[in-house]
Amino acid sequence: MSLEGDQAPDFTLGNTAGGETTLSESLDSGPSVVLINRGFWCSFCAEQLATFDRVAEDLRFNEGLDVLPVVTSPLPKCAGMRDRFDLSFQLLADPDGEVAAQYSGTEETSHGLTGIAATYVIDEDGVVRYEQVADHPADRTYGNWVRYFVRNDYEDPFA
């Protein structure tokens, strides 16, 4: 089931700054990117997060866009991931996979329950303008592509 063109499911999750992040509140200041990550142990997730870390400040300053990485791991493991990879944004803990299930889905792996890796660009009205669900763990959308997509009025800049 695709979410593209539909209202994004709202959620509130604990974040690695010790507070909570709510999607609808994030959308008050502009669009958001929701990244569903498999877990704190996932090297492909870390690579994708690093690409978003390089453009996050530019996106926040110029587009009002927030990066909201949802990680299907407990909060302490998410904080360790953030610190290990020196990320400038906070990670959101979804240890039971409830948010991941509403977006890309979940699956049982050798690491337990994980989210299926995915990227969602959500406009300021809460509509999913882009959805990419991974066919395999290394299949990802990177930060710089999203920057061009948003600046091209939610159209593929390379089409």
C-alpha positions in Angstrom: 0.0 0.0 0.0 1.5 3.3 -1.0 1.1 6.5 1.0 2.1 8.8 -1.8 -0.6 11.5 -2.3 -2.3 10.6 1.0 -2.1 12.3 4.4 0.9 11.1 6.4 0.0 9.2 9.6 0.7 11.5 12.5 2.9 10.2 15.3 4.7 11.2 18.5 7.9 9.5 19.5 10.6 10.0 22.1 13.7 11.6 20.7 17.4 11.3 21.6 17.3 14.9 23.1 15.1 13.5 25.9 11.9 15.0 24.6 9.2 14.0 22.2 8.8 14.8 18.5 5.3 15.0 16.8 5.1 15.0 13.0 2.2 17.4 12.9 4.1 19.9 15.0 7.1 19.6 12.8 4.9 20.4 9.8 3.9 23.7 11.3 7.3 25.1 10.2 7.5 23.5 6.8 7.9 20.1 5.1 9.5 17.1 6.8 11.4 14.0 5.7 10.5 10.8 7.6 13.2 8.1 7.3 12.2 4.7 8.5 15.4 3.0 9.7 15.9 -0.7 10.5 17.8 -0.3 13.7 20.8 1.1 15.5 23.0 -1.7 14.1 22.2 -1.0 10.4 25.2 0.3 8.5 23.0 1.2 5.5 20.9 3.3 7.8 24.0 5.0 9.2 25.1 5.8 5.6 21.8 7.3 4.7 21.6 9.3 7.9 25.1 10.7 7.2 23.9 12.0 3.8 21.0 13.7 5.4 23.2 15.1 8.1 25.3 16.9 5.5 22.2 18.7 4.1 20.0 19.0 7.1 21.0 22.5 8.2 20.6 23.8 4.6 17.2 22.2 4.3 16.1 23.6 7.7 17.4 27.1 7.0 16.2 27.4 3.4 13.1 25.2 3.3 12.0 25.0 6.9 12.4 21.2 6.5 12.9 18.8 9.4 14.6 15.5 9.1 12.8 12.9 11.3 14.7 9.6 11.4 12.5 6.9 13.0 14.6 4.0 14.2 13.1 0.7 15.3 15.4 0.5 18.4 15.0 1.5 22.1 15.9 5.1 22.9 19.3 4.4 24.5 20.4 2.5 21.4 19.2 5.4 19.2 21.2 7.8 21.3 24.3 5.6 21.0 23.8 5.6 17.2 23.4 9.4 17.1 26.6 9.8 19.1 28.6 7.2 17.3 27.9 8.8 13.9 28.0 12.4 15.3 24.6 13.2 13.8 23.4 16.8 14.2 19.7 15.9 14.3 17.9 13.8 16.8 16.8 10.2 16.2 13.3 9.1 17.1 12.8 5.7 18.9 10.1 3.3 17.6 11.2 0.1 19.5 7.8 -1.6 18.9 7.7 -0.7 15.3 4.3 1.0 15.6 5.2 4.0 13.4 7.2 1.9 11.0 4.1 -0.4 10.6 2.0 2.7 9.6 4.5 3.7 6.9 6.6 1.0 5.2 5.8 -1.9 7.4 7.9 -4.2 9.6 9.6 -7.5 9.3 11.2 -10.1 11.6 15.0 -10.4 11.0 17.9 -11.9 12.9 17.9 -8.6 14.9 14.3 -9.0 15.8 11.5 -6.7 14.6 12.7 -4.0 12.3 11.1 -1.4 10.1 11.4 -1.7 6.4 13.8 1.0 5.3 11.9 3.9 3.6 12.0 7.6 2.8 8.9 9.9 2.8 8.9 13.6 1.9 5.8 15.2 3.5 4.7 18.7 2.5 3.6 21.3 4.9 0.0 20.2 4.5 0.8 16.7 5.7 0.6 15.1 2.2 3.2 12.5 1.3 4.8 13.9 -1.9 7.5 11.2 -2.3 7.7 7.6 -1.0 10.6 5.2 -1.5 10.3 1.8 0.2 13.5 -0.3 0.0 13.5 -3.4 -2.0 16.5 -4.5 0.0 18.4 -3.1 3.0 20.9 -1.1 0.8 18.2 0.5 -1.4 18.0 4.2 -0.1 17.2 7.7 -1.1 19.9 10.1 -0.1 19.8 13.6 1.4 21.0 15.6 -1.6 18.3 14.1 -3.9 15.6 15.1 -1.4 17.1 18.7 -1.4 16.7 18.9 -5.2 13.2 17.3 -5.0 11.9 19.8 -2.5 13.5 22.8 -4.3 11.9 21.6 -7.6 8.4 21.9 -6.2 8.2 18.2 -5.3 9.0 17.0 -8.8 11.8 14.7 -9.7 14.6 17.1 -10.7 16.2 14.6 -13.0 13.1 13.4 -14.9 
